[in-house]
Amino acid sequence: MAWIVTVVAVIAAVAATARAYRANRSEQLAVAHAELTERQAKAAEARTAALVDEIRQLAHKRIPAAALALSHPSAQVPGLREAAEVDGGAARLLTEAVQAARTAVMEERQRVDAAARAAMRGTSAKIQSLLNQSQQLLHELQHEYDDPRILQLDFRNELALRRTQSTAVLCDAWPGLARQSSPLVEIVLGAQSRVAGYERIKVANHLRDERLALAARAAEPLAIALAELLANATAYSHPDTDVQVTVQQSGGRGAFLVVDDAGIGMDDDALDRARALLAGPAEVLLTELGDPPQTGFAVVGRLVVQYGFHCHIEASPFGGMRTILRVPAHLLTVLEDDHTLSVLAPVPVSAAPGPERPAAPAEPVPQEPPPSAAPSGLPSRRRRAPRPVAAETAPAAPAAGRVSRTPEQAESSWAALQQGTLIGRSVAGRAPAPDADGHDHLGDQDDQGDDEK
């Protein structure tokens, strides 16, 4: 019996040991599970905190930076702050949120920009119409009065008209002016007359054929583009320096208009942006042109795309910038010999004096030239016939060729004539009489002043 009791005791001890082991094991497993649960909870809290931080950064930094980068490509858009704490799905959704915000901002900017362009097109058309009416009225006043302030007012009206016309072109509107085929040198003179610093612009004519002209559909757009380049060159160069314009003719590639200034130049970023605008991008938002908007290169780029011009800008040997505007050959033509060129058109540099280019007084000037014969490139201006007294008393010009006058010489001649007229009227003790001869005198002055702008 004793051995039975011993066996039972051993079995009881083994069972107790097993129960104790299982209890201890269960307790260890419970502790391990509790620790694992705690670690998982802490990890979840860390991921939640990281995701909250990423969402906060998304709202405060990433989306605003992405919107800023649409107009400033050099702006940096930050990425995920704690990429290791955010799982792949959440990171992908955050990136998609940035892209969706960029798309929404871009679409809204395009919608607002389109509305602004439409409003500016309508406004520009109305202002341009009023300025054209003012210009016509000023021309009528120039026939009746000899006040030089009328010419100054006319010139400022011309500057306002150019700004309005450029704004219309930038907003995809028609330039608002139709012209006939015009000599290339007269288009250059017309563009020069639309710039505030016109007296600083020196034109060198290197054309082999001085009657080389531009097709009617591209004449006014070229004048607008060149006027913008000249305005930029005069605005960003010292007032004591000249702006050189060279008109060249190429064999089969058309003609080139080269503008050189001795201005402040451009840094690499500004030069890259200028070249991008001159290349004619598919779309330029008005909000990307700065405050106040710098529209010159954007206007030229729009005309380049529409009419097939080509424009390039680089550093100039004069210290500033050189802009090369190329006119393709298919837009060029040659006018008939009976077309009278402007007396202000510069003589070709390579042309030798000879009978093939007679002096200007040797040829009669028609009494009523057509609008296309406007020498300054301003379509509404007409050159009047020279006064008979001047035709009788003026000495004959040498047959070797005509001598072009500078704006300063023209201004002196005009001022002297004005002063002599006033002195003569004061001595006679009578008010100015609107006789025919006086009108002819003033007509010559006014027309000359317009051409010299």
Legacy VTK file of the C-alpha trace (Angstrom):
# vtk DataFile Version 3.0
C-alpha trace
ASCII
DATASET POLYDATA
POINTS 453 float
0.000 0.000 0.000
2.894 2.275 0.648
3.924 2.360 -2.933
0.465 3.339 -4.011
0.557 6.299 -1.684
3.982 7.245 -3.049
2.769 7.087 -6.630
-0.242 9.221 -5.792
1.978 11.737 -4.054
4.328 11.914 -7.040
1.436 12.319 -9.406
0.001 15.088 -7.257
3.362 16.825 -7.118
3.778 16.581 -10.876
0.271 17.924 -11.423
0.906 20.806 -9.055
4.165 21.588 -10.803
2.438 21.528 -14.186
-0.319 23.783 -12.921
2.237 26.189 -11.496
4.172 26.164 -14.763
1.043 26.797 -16.767
0.009 29.587 -14.457
3.470 31.140 -14.666
3.438 30.736 -18.446
0.042 32.318 -18.715
1.186 35.181 -16.560
4.271 35.684 -18.736
2.170 35.570 -21.878
-0.229 38.079 -20.395
2.635 40.371 -19.467
4.173 40.025 -22.957
0.810 40.677 -24.580
0.283 43.714 -22.404
3.726 44.996 -23.329
3.078 44.348 -27.030
-0.262 46.091 -26.820
1.371 49.029 -25.094
4.106 49.218 -27.744
1.517 49.024 -30.516
-0.504 51.755 -28.873
2.561 53.960 -28.582
3.472 53.282 -32.222
-0.077 54.105 -33.312
0.061 57.303 -31.304
3.400 58.185 -32.929
2.018 57.486 -36.416
-1.070 59.534 -35.640
1.067 62.402 -34.354
3.312 62.191 -37.426
0.281 62.138 -39.733
-1.210 65.132 -37.934
2.092 66.969 -38.331
2.193 66.078 -42.033
-1.360 67.302 -42.514
-0.472 70.502 -40.665
2.563 70.970 -42.891
0.417 70.172 -45.927
-2.009 72.957 -45.053
0.513 75.532 -43.866
3.549 74.947 -46.099
3.275 72.396 -48.885
0.096 73.619 -50.592
1.049 77.348 -50.359
4.542 76.520 -51.648
3.049 74.490 -54.508
0.814 77.435 -55.437
3.780 79.822 -55.284
5.849 77.532 -57.505
3.276 77.949 -60.286
4.434 81.552 -60.793
7.971 81.184 -59.373
9.476 77.926 -60.660
12.556 78.360 -58.480
10.481 78.153 -55.273
11.037 74.916 -53.327
8.064 72.724 -52.426
8.812 70.779 -49.170
8.199 67.035 -49.006
7.163 64.753 -46.135
8.702 65.712 -42.786
8.595 62.241 -41.174
8.449 59.869 -44.121
9.381 56.847 -41.929
6.447 57.421 -39.569
3.815 57.649 -42.335
2.819 54.506 -44.169
2.831 54.275 -47.941
-0.894 54.750 -48.362
-1.002 57.914 -46.280
2.103 59.336 -47.986
0.570 58.691 -51.407
-2.662 60.401 -50.406
-0.759 63.421 -49.120
1.133 63.723 -52.410
-2.106 63.425 -54.360
-3.579 66.182 -52.200
-0.708 68.507 -53.206
-1.198 67.702 -56.901
-4.947 68.228 -56.634
-4.364 71.589 -54.961
-1.945 72.625 -57.740
-4.454 71.656 -60.409
-7.274 73.513 -58.696
-5.168 76.647 -58.224
-4.017 76.559 -61.844
-7.525 76.170 -63.189
-8.758 79.016 -61.017
-5.884 81.265 -62.104
-6.612 80.524 -65.745
-10.286 81.286 -65.252
-9.540 84.574 -63.487
-6.895 85.466 -66.079
-9.298 84.777 -68.953
-11.893 87.032 -67.333
-9.285 89.772 -66.835
-8.168 89.483 -70.484
-11.732 89.786 -71.698
-12.307 92.889 -69.572
-9.034 94.452 -70.705
-9.785 93.698 -74.367
-13.037 95.613 -74.189
-11.518 98.475 -72.227
-8.482 98.722 -74.520
-10.673 98.868 -77.606
-12.686 101.768 -76.188
-9.611 103.677 -75.015
-7.878 103.094 -78.338
-10.878 104.467 -80.198
-10.925 107.589 -78.021
-7.182 108.125 -78.471
-7.529 107.822 -82.239
-10.256 110.450 -82.153
-8.033 112.682 -80.008
-5.202 112.206 -82.477
-7.396 113.284 -85.373
-8.544 116.353 -83.449
-4.940 117.265 -82.618
-4.016 117.050 -86.296
-6.814 119.466 -87.119
-5.579 121.843 -84.419
-2.076 121.720 -85.893
-3.522 123.165 -89.124
-5.105 126.090 -87.298
-2.634 126.992 -84.531
1.155 127.181 -84.334
1.450 126.422 -80.613
4.292 123.878 -80.106
2.450 122.461 -77.119
0.030 120.832 -79.534
2.865 118.678 -80.847
3.854 117.748 -77.301
0.266 116.785 -76.555
0.118 114.792 -79.786
3.280 112.914 -78.847
1.941 112.015 -75.413
-1.279 110.868 -77.029
0.862 108.645 -79.266
2.614 107.156 -76.216
-0.723 106.404 -74.556
-1.968 104.859 -77.795
1.077 102.557 -77.962
0.549 101.387 -74.387
-3.112 100.693 -75.070
-2.305 98.905 -78.306
0.276 96.699 -76.570
-2.219 95.814 -73.858
-4.746 94.824 -76.503
-2.204 92.588 -78.258
-1.284 90.946 -74.955
-4.953 90.135 -74.394
-5.261 88.422 -77.797
-6.977 91.352 -79.453
-6.423 92.733 -82.950
-3.838 95.555 -83.054
-6.634 97.870 -84.147
-4.917 99.309 -87.210
-4.693 98.168 -90.831
-1.894 99.331 -93.105
-0.705 98.785 -96.634
2.684 97.345 -97.485
5.212 99.749 -95.966
8.970 100.260 -96.466
10.991 98.647 -93.729
12.920 101.829 -92.912
9.669 103.771 -92.503
8.343 101.115 -90.136
11.495 101.631 -88.070
10.899 105.399 -88.052
7.282 104.835 -87.038
8.338 102.614 -84.147
10.914 105.218 -83.090
8.217 107.916 -83.003
6.273 105.903 -80.414
9.065 105.851 -77.805
9.661 108.490 -75.155
13.432 108.560 -75.727
13.173 108.802 -79.527
15.965 111.389 -79.794
18.474 108.844 -78.428
17.682 106.250 -81.088
20.146 106.216 -83.988
19.156 104.223 -87.071
21.727 102.753 -89.476
20.335 101.523 -92.789
22.309 98.619 -94.270
19.644 97.463 -96.734
20.765 96.598 -100.247
17.371 97.643 -101.564
16.040 100.749 -99.852
12.509 99.988 -101.104
12.393 96.697 -99.243
8.960 96.625 -97.613
6.861 94.515 -95.299
3.580 92.899 -96.279
0.490 94.787 -95.193
-0.724 92.198 -92.678
2.577 92.267 -90.759
3.500 95.972 -91.033
1.718 97.222 -87.931
2.620 94.159 -85.788
6.305 94.680 -86.611
6.051 98.354 -85.668
4.468 97.366 -82.338
7.130 94.746 -81.595
10.026 97.054 -82.490
8.521 99.910 -80.455
8.394 97.636 -77.396
12.040 96.648 -77.847
13.081 100.290 -78.289
11.076 101.355 -75.248
12.788 98.658 -73.185
16.229 99.692 -74.463
15.708 103.390 -73.691
14.113 102.728 -70.298
16.968 100.546 -69.016
19.913 102.586 -70.308
21.410 105.886 -69.211
19.764 109.000 -70.689
23.142 110.176 -72.035
23.710 107.039 -74.111
22.398 106.213 -77.572
20.364 103.215 -78.655
21.700 101.846 -81.923
19.269 100.307 -84.424
20.727 98.492 -87.432
18.535 97.432 -90.342
20.126 94.601 -92.313
19.084 92.459 -95.242
19.998 88.802 -95.480
20.296 86.696 -98.599
17.487 84.203 -98.117
16.485 84.569 -94.464
14.707 87.917 -94.666
15.707 91.061 -92.806
17.138 91.752 -89.363
16.481 94.619 -86.954
19.277 94.764 -84.357
18.782 96.930 -81.259
21.838 97.649 -79.065
21.810 99.596 -75.828
24.428 100.444 -73.237
22.147 99.742 -70.287
22.389 97.806 -67.046
22.120 94.377 -68.667
20.453 91.297 -67.179
21.415 88.538 -64.798
21.113 84.903 -65.865
17.646 84.361 -64.398
16.230 87.517 -65.981
17.841 86.645 -69.312
16.370 83.138 -69.271
12.933 84.516 -68.483
13.228 87.143 -71.237
14.170 84.496 -73.782
11.257 82.327 -72.696
8.822 85.229 -73.165
10.314 86.247 -76.534
9.986 82.664 -77.781
6.219 83.021 -77.513
5.017 80.545 -74.876
1.620 78.970 -75.393
0.135 80.908 -72.492
1.326 83.791 -70.333
-0.774 84.708 -67.320
-1.099 88.401 -66.558
-0.344 87.658 -62.915
3.078 86.304 -63.912
4.243 89.614 -65.405
5.049 91.292 -62.097
3.609 94.243 -60.207
3.489 96.579 -62.046
3.282 94.254 -65.066
6.301 94.247 -67.388
4.576 93.448 -70.645
7.152 94.381 -73.308
8.740 90.982 -73.944
5.386 89.222 -73.537
3.838 91.424 -76.251
6.758 90.735 -78.601
6.477 87.007 -77.917
2.770 87.046 -78.738
3.448 88.803 -82.067
6.319 86.402 -82.795
3.929 83.461 -82.581
1.153 85.109 -84.564
3.188 86.512 -87.471
6.241 84.269 -87.730
8.889 86.704 -86.517
11.877 85.505 -84.535
13.419 87.404 -81.623
16.619 86.700 -79.703
18.269 88.608 -76.855
21.877 88.442 -75.721
24.601 90.568 -74.155
25.595 93.571 -76.261
29.188 94.609 -76.965
28.111 98.100 -75.862
27.660 96.825 -72.311
23.891 96.419 -72.237
21.684 94.072 -74.205
21.332 93.274 -77.897
17.961 92.237 -79.304
17.722 90.766 -82.792
14.316 90.774 -84.483
14.219 88.728 -87.686
11.542 89.196 -90.330
11.115 86.074 -92.505
11.535 86.385 -96.259
7.922 85.463 -97.081
6.715 88.645 -95.329
8.978 90.927 -97.398
8.316 92.572 -100.735
9.788 95.373 -102.851
7.756 98.502 -103.575
7.419 100.042 -107.010
9.758 102.839 -108.021
6.924 105.390 -107.997
6.587 105.073 -104.207
8.083 108.161 -102.557
10.109 107.317 -99.475
10.120 109.505 -96.409
12.680 112.300 -96.441
13.623 111.182 -92.921
14.465 107.640 -93.999
18.195 107.101 -93.410
20.296 106.670 -96.537
21.686 103.131 -96.900
25.227 103.042 -95.566
26.502 101.063 -98.515
24.836 103.328 -101.091
27.306 105.453 -103.014
26.244 108.985 -104.062
24.888 108.943 -107.567
22.032 109.994 -109.813
19.966 106.940 -108.873
19.067 108.635 -105.577
18.196 112.278 -106.351
17.716 114.930 -103.739
14.297 115.176 -102.158
13.373 118.665 -103.545
14.019 117.466 -107.090
10.872 115.334 -107.102
7.388 116.883 -106.866
5.391 115.865 -103.836
1.757 114.934 -104.528
-0.835 117.221 -103.036
-2.884 114.437 -101.413
-0.793 111.311 -100.814
-2.625 108.135 -99.816
-2.607 107.111 -96.144
-0.085 104.371 -96.876
2.520 106.971 -97.821
2.806 108.289 -94.273
6.594 108.527 -93.829
6.718 108.195 -90.073
4.855 104.928 -89.877
1.916 106.621 -88.104
-0.984 105.684 -90.369
-3.241 108.658 -89.752
-0.644 111.302 -90.512
-0.341 112.796 -93.985
2.471 114.850 -95.427
1.232 118.097 -96.872
2.631 119.786 -99.961
5.640 122.083 -99.410
4.851 125.757 -99.300
5.425 127.568 -102.612
7.735 130.171 -101.059
10.064 127.490 -99.772
10.076 125.837 -103.184
11.131 129.106 -104.825
13.662 130.392 -102.325
15.218 127.203 -100.975
18.607 126.444 -102.527
18.771 123.360 -104.678
20.067 120.338 -102.866
23.168 118.685 -104.278
22.452 115.919 -106.725
24.838 113.607 -104.872
22.148 112.689 -102.350
19.956 114.090 -99.642
21.250 114.997 -96.191
19.116 113.805 -93.327
18.618 116.149 -90.410
18.854 115.207 -86.788
15.912 115.825 -84.428
17.895 118.615 -82.765
18.448 120.410 -86.096
14.781 120.096 -86.982
13.825 121.450 -83.562
16.125 124.485 -84.017
14.735 125.241 -87.462
11.196 124.952 -86.232
11.841 127.149 -83.168
13.530 129.820 -85.311
10.606 129.880 -87.716
8.136 130.102 -84.855
10.045 132.981 -83.271
10.314 134.852 -86.551
6.593 134.455 -87.188
5.690 135.809 -83.752
8.099 138.764 -84.075
6.727 139.639 -87.492
3.158 139.581 -86.234
4.018 141.696 -83.190
5.759 144.307 -85.372
2.794 144.435 -87.721
0.571 145.018 -84.700
-2.090 142.559 -85.741
-3.400 139.235 -84.591
-2.389 136.083 -86.437
-4.437 135.716 -89.582
-5.366 132.279 -90.816
-4.204 132.926 -94.371
-3.269 130.141 -96.746
0.425 130.900 -96.660
0.537 130.781 -92.887
-1.172 127.430 -92.937
1.380 126.078 -95.350
4.222 127.247 -93.138
2.749 125.658 -90.072
1.852 122.559 -91.985
5.518 122.041 -92.846
6.538 122.560 -89.251
3.949 120.228 -87.817
4.627 117.509 -90.297
8.325 117.755 -89.725
7.901 117.641 -85.994
5.739 114.531 -86.256
8.292 112.778 -88.396
11.144 113.607 -86.063
9.547 111.934 -83.059
LINES 1 454
453 0 1 2 3 4 5 6 7 8 9 10 11 12 13 14 15 16 17 18 19 20 21 22 23 24 25 26 27 28 29 30 31 32 33 34 35 36 37 38 39 40 41 42 43 44 45 46 47 48 49 50 51 52 53 54 55 56 57 58 59 60 61 62 63 64 65 66 67 68 69 70 71 72 73 74 75 76 77 78 79 80 81 82 83 84 85 86 87 88 89 90 91 92 93 94 95 96 97 98 99 100 101 102 103 104 105 106 107 108 109 110 111 112 113 114 115 116 117 118 119 120 121 122 123 124 125 126 127 128 129 130 131 132 133 134 135 136 137 138 139 140 141 142 143 144 145 146 147 148 149 150 151 152 153 154 155 156 157 158 159 160 161 162 163 164 165 166 167 168 169 170 171 172 173 174 175 176 177 178 179 180 181 182 183 184 185 186 187 188 189 190 191 192 193 194 195 196 197 198 199 200 201 202 203 204 205 206 207 208 209 210 211 212 213 214 215 216 217 218 219 220 221 222 223 224 225 226 227 228 229 230 231 232 233 234 235 236 237 238 239 240 241 242 243 244 245 246 247 248 249 250 251 252 253 254 255 256 257 258 259 260 261 262 263 264 265 266 267 268 269 270 271 272 273 274 275 276 277 278 279 280 281 282 283 284 285 286 287 288 289 290 291 292 293 294 295 296 297 298 299 300 301 302 303 304 305 306 307 308 309 310 311 312 313 314 315 316 317 318 319 320 321 322 323 324 325 326 327 328 329 330 331 332 333 334 335 336 337 338 339 340 341 342 343 344 345 346 347 348 349 350 351 352 353 354 355 356 357 358 359 360 361 362 363 364 365 366 367 368 369 370 371 372 373 374 375 376 377 378 379 380 381 382 383 384 385 386 387 388 389 390 391 392 393 394 395 396 397 398 399 400 401 402 403 404 405 406 407 408 409 410 411 412 413 414 415 416 417 418 419 420 421 422 423 424 425 426 427 428 429 430 431 432 433 434 435 436 437 438 439 440 441 442 443 444 445 446 447 448 449 450 451 452
